[in-house]
Amino acid sequence: MSAGFENLTPDCILDAVETAMGRQLTGLTSPLPSYINRVYELQAVNDERLIAKFYRPGRWKRAALQDEHDFVLDCADDEIPVVAPLKLSDGGTIGEYDGILFSVFPKRSGREMELHTDEGWRRLGSLVGRIHLAGSRRTAKNRLQMHPATTTMPEIRQLLESGFMGAGVAGRFKDVTSRIVEIALREFEDVELQRIHGDCHRANILERPDEGLMVIDFDDMVMGPPVQDIWLLLPNHANQARHEINLILDGYEQFMEFNDRTLGLVEILRAMRIIYFLSWCSTQVDDFRFKTNFPDWGSDMFWQREVADLEHQYHAILNDDRLNARGFQ
């Protein structure tokens, strides 16, 4: 039986990591910001700084975590700048302490990438193209498939059945999400899914002085359409970011062929992300920290605002010029 995160004391953390790595640590256990997991900075006796991540029980099974680690390690093998998990004494990358799974990483720091030039956007596209090339070489059988039928529809059903909304706003929510899903199911037909980062926004791409770009946080990796990792980088809706899309794909296609037809998924994927976040929040409502960070979550005003955002996004989908065949100029 797991002791739970509340009993994950510094002594427990040090004992777990020292045992798993066969290395002696100093007494440093500095907690780092992380809402889902428990993350700590540690220090080996040779002064090397390490990051230990203890995964929230019940969120990921070991096999799903292994899929994430395999993807990151495949990227590292291709000399893509990522922070790969360190091997433990047993040769694997996942340890376990009292029912809690954990991994250890080298400490790497950097600053968020600044984009001021066309070449910067091309550079970003090249990095994503290299990641997707590595991702295309095998599948992740234990990770989510980003598809309206397997993710969005169950999320909508969960939100409606949980009774978070009043009858009036629930009717509007059901109506707009049904229309979004109808379009999404049609547009996802014959779209190939592969290993992607899944949460590839600019905060997860760091600039390291004299070293270049580095990609972090593969926690949400999925089997999904490659365009997911592109639209999250855009500064605006697809129709207002044609120049940036062109530049990203110029860099991307140096390494990986891109299916231009999937650019029509951009605004659909944005709507799916809104629904996903609402569904995720609904599973956190009993968490004290969630209540502190989202004090108005679940109120009638909250749902009125969120449904209005979804209705606005539905019209963005209808007004998308589909950007197919790279016809942006």
Buried (B, 14 or more C-beta within 10 A) or exposed (E): EEEEEEEBEBEBBBEBBBEBBEBEBEEBBEEEEEEEBBBBBBBBEEEEBBBBBBBBEEEBEEEBBBBBBBBBBBBBEBEBBBBBBBEBEEEBBBBBBEEBBBBBBEEBEBEEBEBEEEEBBBBBBBBBBBBBBBBBEEBBEBBBEBBBEEBBBEBBEBBBEEEBBEEEBBEBBBBBBEBBBEBBBEBBEEBEBBBBBBBBBBEBBBBBEEEEBBBBBBBBBBBBBBBBBBBBBBEEBBBEBBEBBBBBBBBBBEBBEBBBBBBBBBBBBBBBBBBBEBBEBBEBEEEEEBEEEBEEBBEEEBBBEBBEBBBEBBEBBEEBEBBEEBEBE
